[in-house]
Amino acid sequence: MCGILFIGILIVELLLKDAFNIKDRRNIISSIINKLRANYNVSVADVSEKILYNKATLAIATVSNKKSATEKFMDNIYNFILNNYLIEILHIERQIL
């Protein structure tokens, strides 16, 4: 048995300042998703209800055996998105299950 696991879920609503059409949006979102998967080994999905060229909602999930590690990991992901892309974070939800 592996003991207690903590699941971190991050829902981030983004305003894409560099997106002027759907193609720009797709390129930016693909870049974010691919880099998060490569650098942080997380599950990421675009869960936007509507496809607007300058907005997107990403769901990001991670698992750890320590709550503090899960919280720190989610902070690192948030900072990575904020510091590497020309975006504004409109809304964020964090949950640890």
Buried (B, 14 or more C-beta within 10 A) or exposed (E): EEEEEBEBBBBBBBBBEEBEEEEBBBEBBEEBBEBBEEEBEBEBEBEBEEEEBBBBBBBBBBEBEEEEEBBEBBEEBBEBBBEEBEBEEEEBEBEBE
